[in-house]
Amino acid sequence: MQRSRGWLVLTTLALAAWSVPAHATDATDAAAAQVLFEQGRALVERSQFAEACPKLAASQRLDPGIGTQLWLADCYENIGQTATAWVSFKEAAAAAAVQHDKRGAVALKRAMALENKLPRLMIVVSDVAARQGLDVWRDGVTVTRAAWGVPFPVDPGIHTIAASAVGRAPWSTDVEVPARPDTLRVTIPALQDAPAIVAQPIAPSPSEASATRSVRTVDGNDQRLMGAVLGGVGVLGIGAGTAFSFAAKSTYDASNQNGHCTSNSPAGSSRTTAPRAAFGPFARARAASGS
């Protein structure tokens, strides 16, 4: 029994500790929302509606409330965003109905007063375009197929309508919706085929072109020139070896005539290797020339 009570106490403390940050965050958001609301209301009272609307909208995001929603809707109406104001009044009326708040009647009355003043925009997709599997956007927001051909309230001003499909060139247009209760119709035509992508050859850079020319020269005329130079070196080697051989042979014959070299002399034996050594370059030259 004592053990069960201990676990209960620990569980309660854990839940309390876990819930503190959430309450702290909610309190912080509520405080920030209150400050923003007061700043926005002060701007409204000075008729600075363009500056007031962002503050009231931020306050409503942080801590939604019927009162803030009504102030925000009134602010939107004063800057000419009639469709946004109409939606805000409708949302305030719905929230008040859930909470049985008497301010719901005020919100509904304001919404009904705006409804007959709203400009509307209708996006029509042609039959051919519809078969192309289009994706349609209005001001970056997707317009589903169910919304095609339906006149929706929009704020006055410029709106961008865009469409795309696989294998088709994208299409878009900007339209200006006047501030009067009219319906502007925009028709999306059949999209054209996307242009084929053709790979273009890339021209070599000057350095690459120079390197290519150098390689081609080495492979062609310069190769023959190098062969001629190497052949000349071989011929010179042959000539030098032959001349050295004849000079050594003449020295050897002169020595024999004077009796300086005999077949039994060690010096004569070592000198006889000189003419043989003289044929070394010739042998290498022959090997190099392949003959």
Buried (B, 14 or more C-beta within 10 A) or exposed (E): EEEEEEEEEEEEEEEEEEEEEEEEEEEEBBEBBBBBBEBBBEBBEEEEBEEBBBBBBBBBEBBEBBEBBBBBBBBBBBBEBBBBBBBBBBBBBBBBEEEEBEBBEBBBEBBEEBBEBBBBBBBEBBEEBBEBEBBBBBBEEEBEEEEBEEBBBBBBBEBEBBBBBEEBEEBEEEBEBEEEEEEBEBEBEBBEEEEEEEEEEEEEEEEEEEEEEEEEEEEEEEEEEEEEEEEEEBEEBBEBBBEBBEEBEEBBEEBEEEEEBEEEEEEBEEBEEBBEEBBEBBEBBBEBEEE
